[in-house]
């Protein structure tokens, strides 16, 4: 009993790392089904790790596991974006926002802005700040699309990152804004001399 729990607790970080490395490997190899399986294994292990860390109280352990949900949704959105599944990614981000709001997780909400901008801006994790590939369908112009302006989302993300002192997120948002400025901002055409 106690020896099993001790062994499990000592080996759990290694298992978490192994599942995370498998996930990264499968994302890089563009193996969707295997990446999705590794994703589920990774977050299942994280939930299992959160339960003993919560002190064993059932309600506390359940809340600790639920607090991982918005982060799992953000990472699932990233997986979908890697495979060009923009609509599924947007659904995951919306769910992450809802769950993060329930848990008052301001950090996750700030990261959600970053990934929401990427989802509205491109067609995958490799499309940070780049326009959609040639021949890709254009998003319909609607009021919701206008509200989801990637540049505006990135500015909001950068502001929240500074408010929350999230330096890595601030750097990512600033980088994405710089890429957008160089890729999307075209210089005015030279005027002919008369």
Secondary structure, DSSP 4 states (H G I P E B T S, - for coil): -HHHHHHHHHHHHHHHHHHHHHHHHHHHTT-HHHHHHHHHHHHHHHHHHHHHHTTT-HHHHHHHHHHTHHHHHHHHHHHHHHTT-HHHHHHHHHHHHHHHHHTT-HHHHHHHHHHHHHHHH-SSGGGTTPPPPTTPPPPP--HHHHHT-HHHHHHHHHHHHHHTT-HHHHHHHHHHHHHHHHHH-PPPPPPPP-
